Amino acid sequence: MTDPILRVNNLKVAFPNHRVFENLNFSLHKGEFLSVVGENGVGKTTLIRTILQQLKPAAGNVQFFPNRKAVTFGYVPQFRNIDEEYPLSIRDFISLNLSGIKLPWLSRKERQQVDQIIAQTNLQRIQNRPLGMASGGEKQKAYLAQALVEQPNLLILDESTASLDNVMKYELLDLVKHFNQVTQLSVIFVTHDLPLAQKYADNFLLLRPTSFKYGPIGELSEADVKEVSDV
Ligand SMILES: Nc1ncnc2c1ncn2[C@@H]1O[C@H](COP(=O)(O)OP(=O)(O)OP(=O)(O)O)[C@@H](O)[C@H]1O
């Protein structure tokens, strides 16, 4: 097994008058693809926000290896409000995630980084199109490219496939899996789509209102699948 990049230790997160989860424990390793599943409102996004250090745990912690600075995040959030009027091209939108960026004056190295991720995500043909005009699937690819442009070592996808048809879902996840396997990118994929999790993930974390289950994706039982699909 590869080295862990993060470990969640006895984690408890609570809002006023509402405990979301407690005593949560699992590790994520380099190159691991983890699917986080569970019914609506059980705490999946809350867990992601805690890993991203936007929320402070009530108890326990999230430990990064070898240290916090060594773990860089790429994040595709659950919702984004990008309407037809959105002014940036797909290419400029992707460039926004470059650190130190002063659009439109990218350095040669930055231009190469953007060219590379655009090629890797098959967006060359439409890179100059306004993002607002792109289809749902093209937008998701652009969000993925933006999350990956700085070559993070942990990619977090929060229900990124929820609005996509089956063909686009698999196309997007094929891309993610390619990065996962070729660059040892670790992936946390939050989803309600069990067939997708079963096809792409190595391990799963099933969050329940008062407990959790973690293990190899092959050990997700019929009953677990029914539990998540019934929501
Ligand atoms: N800022 C907040 N203040 C108070 N309660 C919150 C806050 N954010 C989330 N919650 C509550 O915490 C619980 C977990 O929410 P969360 O969004 O993590 O669930 P989820 O599993 O991601 O749900 P879904 O599958 O519907 O996206 C819910 O009951 C939610 O209402």
PDBQT file of the ligand as one rigid body, heavy atoms in Angstrom, charges set to zero:
ROOT
HETATM    1  N1  LIG A 301     -23.639  25.911   8.156  1.00  0.00    +0.000 N 
HETATM    2  C1  LIG A 301     -24.525  25.050   8.679  1.00  0.00    +0.000 A 
HETATM    3  N2  LIG A 301     -25.228  25.367   9.796  1.00  0.00    +0.000 NA
HETATM    4  C2  LIG A 301     -26.112  24.502  10.346  1.00  0.00    +0.000 A 
HETATM    5  N3  LIG A 301     -26.363  23.275   9.842  1.00  0.00    +0.000 NA
HETATM    6  C3  LIG A 301     -25.706  22.906   8.727  1.00  0.00    +0.000 A 
HETATM    7  C4  LIG A 301     -24.751  23.766   8.095  1.00  0.00    +0.000 A 
HETATM    8  N4  LIG A 301     -24.245  23.132   7.006  1.00  0.00    +0.000 NA
HETATM    9  C5  LIG A 301     -24.854  21.916   6.968  1.00  0.00    +0.000 A 
HETATM   10  N5  LIG A 301     -25.713  21.792   7.990  1.00  0.00    +0.000 N 
HETATM   11  C6  LIG A 301     -26.539  20.604   8.290  1.00  0.00    +0.000 C 
HETATM   12  O1  LIG A 301     -25.654  19.516   8.500  1.00  0.00    +0.000 OA
HETATM   13  C7  LIG A 301     -26.197  18.329   7.940  1.00  0.00    +0.000 C 
HETATM   14  C8  LIG A 301     -25.233  17.745   6.936  1.00  0.00    +0.000 C 
HETATM   15  O2  LIG A 301     -25.225  18.561   5.769  1.00  0.00    +0.000 OA
HETATM   16  P1  LIG A 301     -24.352  18.194   4.480  1.00  0.00    +0.000 P 
HETATM   17  O3  LIG A 301     -24.564  19.267   3.477  1.00  0.00    +0.000 OA
HETATM   18  O4  LIG A 301     -22.972  17.905   4.920  1.00  0.00    +0.000 OA
HETATM   19  O5  LIG A 301     -25.061  16.827   4.005  1.00  0.00    +0.000 OA
HETATM   20  P2  LIG A 301     -24.799  15.985   2.681  1.00  0.00    +0.000 P 
HETATM   21  O6  LIG A 301     -24.632  14.566   3.103  1.00  0.00    +0.000 OA
HETATM   22  O7  LIG A 301     -23.700  16.588   1.890  1.00  0.00    +0.000 OA
HETATM   23  O8  LIG A 301     -26.211  16.160   1.957  1.00  0.00    +0.000 OA
HETATM   24  P3  LIG A 301     -26.623  16.111   0.392  1.00  0.00    +0.000 P 
HETATM   25  O9  LIG A 301     -26.416  14.692  -0.067  1.00  0.00    +0.000 OA
HETATM   26  O10 LIG A 301     -28.061  16.494   0.417  1.00  0.00    +0.000 OA
HETATM   27  O11 LIG A 301     -25.754  17.106  -0.342  1.00  0.00    +0.000 OA
HETATM   28  C9  LIG A 301     -27.549  18.695   7.354  1.00  0.00    +0.000 C 
HETATM   29  O12 LIG A 301     -28.532  18.408   8.310  1.00  0.00    +0.000 OA
HETATM   30  C10 LIG A 301     -27.430  20.205   7.134  1.00  0.00    +0.000 C 
HETATM   31  O13 LIG A 301     -28.685  20.835   7.202  1.00  0.00    +0.000 OA
ENDROOT
TORSDOF 0
